[in-house]
């Protein structure tokens, strides 16, 4: 889980619904250096599939892990380029 990662920044998108978690994640990733990891904390269950699909179709990012913790969804996204 997150203890394996050195988090560069945490993005809190709790309360936001599609497409805002993806839009805000893209913006936050753009501000990171290559190799840094962004933790995204969301309450929208759709963020699980939305962020997975976005990361799969986006060059320069890798979705490392997604964790469901009750009503909170945590996503770990690494900037690769």
PLY file of the C-alpha trace (Angstrom):
ply
format ascii 1.0
element vertex 81
property float x
property float y
property float z
element edge 80
property int vertex1
property int vertex2
end_header
0.00 0.00 0.00
1.04 3.62 0.35
3.87 2.78 2.72
5.70 1.41 -0.31
5.65 4.78 -2.05
7.39 8.05 -1.42
4.53 10.46 -2.03
5.55 13.79 -3.57
2.10 15.35 -3.24
-1.40 14.44 -2.11
-4.38 15.66 -4.11
-7.66 15.76 -2.18
-10.62 15.51 -4.55
-13.11 14.23 -1.97
-16.61 15.36 -2.86
-15.76 15.90 -6.53
-17.44 13.76 -9.16
-16.58 12.84 -12.73
-14.74 14.31 -14.54
-13.11 16.52 -11.88
-10.91 13.88 -10.20
-9.28 13.12 -13.57
-9.03 16.80 -14.57
-7.41 17.75 -11.25
-5.12 14.71 -11.31
-3.83 15.66 -14.76
-3.15 19.20 -13.60
-1.34 18.00 -10.46
0.74 15.44 -12.40
1.86 18.17 -14.80
3.43 20.00 -11.84
5.48 17.01 -10.67
8.99 16.01 -11.73
9.58 12.75 -13.59
9.54 9.81 -11.19
7.47 11.55 -8.52
4.30 9.95 -7.19
0.95 11.65 -6.67
-1.54 10.29 -4.15
-5.12 11.07 -5.14
-7.78 10.79 -2.42
-11.36 10.63 -3.71
-14.86 9.73 -2.52
-16.33 9.10 -5.99
-16.43 5.33 -6.60
-16.27 6.08 -10.33
-12.77 7.44 -9.82
-11.52 3.84 -9.72
-12.40 3.20 -13.36
-11.99 6.82 -14.50
-8.40 7.19 -13.29
-7.50 3.71 -14.51
-8.79 4.51 -17.98
-7.10 7.90 -18.02
-3.72 6.48 -16.93
-3.93 3.63 -19.44
-4.56 6.04 -22.29
-2.10 8.74 -21.22
1.60 8.70 -22.04
3.91 9.75 -19.24
1.90 8.39 -16.31
1.62 5.02 -14.61
-1.15 4.02 -12.22
0.74 2.10 -9.52
-2.13 1.09 -7.26
-5.70 1.82 -6.26
-6.94 1.20 -2.71
-10.53 1.21 -1.51
-10.68 2.21 2.16
-14.34 2.34 3.15
-15.85 5.34 1.37
-12.44 6.70 0.36
-10.54 5.69 -2.77
-6.78 6.23 -2.96
-4.92 6.24 -6.23
-1.14 6.29 -6.66
0.00 7.79 -9.95
3.64 8.06 -11.01
4.85 10.60 -13.54
7.09 8.71 -15.94
7.90 11.40 -18.49
0 1
1 2
2 3
3 4
4 5
5 6
6 7
7 8
8 9
9 10
10 11
11 12
12 13
13 14
14 15
15 16
16 17
17 18
18 19
19 20
20 21
21 22
22 23
23 24
24 25
25 26
26 27
27 28
28 29
29 30
30 31
31 32
32 33
33 34
34 35
35 36
36 37
37 38
38 39
39 40
40 41
41 42
42 43
43 44
44 45
45 46
46 47
47 48
48 49
49 50
50 51
51 52
52 53
53 54
54 55
55 56
56 57
57 58
58 59
59 60
60 61
61 62
62 63
63 64
64 65
65 66
66 67
67 68
68 69
69 70
70 71
71 72
72 73
73 74
74 75
75 76
76 77
77 78
78 79
79 80
